Amino acid sequence: MQHQANQMTVHPKVKTLRRRVTTPDLRLCTPDRVKMERRLRVGSTHTAAVSALTYQPVRRELITGHEDGSLKFWEGDTGKHAETVQHHKGWISDLYYWHEGKILFSCSVDGQVVLWSSSNQPYDIIQVGEPVFCLAWLSRKSLLLFGSGKGLGALRKSGKLAANGLSLLSHRVAWVPGHTGIVRCLNIAGNKIYSGGYDKKLVVQEVVSLSGDGEIPLKIVRERDAAHDAGVTCLTVAKDTDGSSWVVSGSFDKKVKLWTGDGKLVHIIQCSDTVTGLCYVPQTMVLWVAAGTPLPLLYEPKSGDNVTDYAPILNTTSATLHTNRESTVQLLKYIPETSEVIGSTKLKGVICWRYNPTCSVCCHHSPSTSSHVETLTFTSKVPILIFSGGFTGEVVKWEQLQLNSFLYRYTTINS
């Protein structure tokens, strides 16, 4: 199989890496069963486009927010429509489920943050006074952080309970320094808060143990004024097996950028369209990117390599079906409770992919297509070596490349 070089732009201070290995001694095939299998598809969810996604683990429901302000609830196992509720008067921009409090938060360009009970009923409405675009719960300080047209804001836990026994938030907004315009995306990892906005900024803040009376316990540790050439549209955090983290940002400038946990640039990936969705699947250690393509693009964050061909998420038949019926993927969200990825499409559809632990991560061809693999052994230490043999009497040594875990180089050893 011939591999084409994928386009890459490299920052002057960033080490150059080849996006695809083009050595002729690599063989690859797409397995019939894949690691992330499409489990569920809802062809058309609503008359208005999907603008937000999340999962409610208590009721095991997928939740979609729409441009007309409606929320729709779907049975997670079957995709059957369960309920539709309407409260917001504008585009629903984000949905966030707080696990410890068992509360669903929704926000909208109508300037409201709404708290929903497990019975899918709104029980508290907070008027922010600005369009709200994203939400994240900071458990360590009991704060609901939100991005708005005015910047980054916070709502404290009030310490009071509603009639249904669920927590209430203070209606007094505290504003956090850092951004000068719309904050479109938020992500929390450990004691760090990452935010990106239409002001082109990527801001890294850290939780502090002490703060003044009434002050928000956050301090800016890094502020990238021109993180992208256009507004930042989405953020996610990826973690390596050694515990290190990458921050991944997407933008209207058609680029995905990978940063260290403290905000230093590592890789730049050039896409063909605006980046509308990002998520990271820890089981396969692969980054999913939605950027105007019928299927998500897959990248290995450590190397920045495009591994879409090496770690396919759909076989050819399903991919064709997906292209014809569902148009391009727009939003992506990883659900840790079920090891699934949910995504929305331009044609108002929803797709769910589930991690399959019994399937192969990737599949490589033996160099001799006429020789069946009849025996295998491998080394347990890095670098990983695999030895295969067949009836031709040849032994093939496969060596895992340092760039990523999907590619192997082979050498034929004649017996």
Helices and strands as residue ranges (DSSP letters): E 36-42, E 50-56, E 61-66, E 70-75, E 81-86, E 92-98, E 103-108, E 112-116, E 122-127, E 132-138, G 139-141, E 143-148, E 151-161, E 167-169, E 174-176, E 183-189, E 192-197, E 202-207, E 218-224, E 232-239, E 245-251, E 255-260, E 265-270, E 277-281, E 286-290, E 297-300, E 305-306, H 316-326, E 329-335, E 340-345, E 350-355, E 375-378, E 385-389, E 394-400, E 408-414
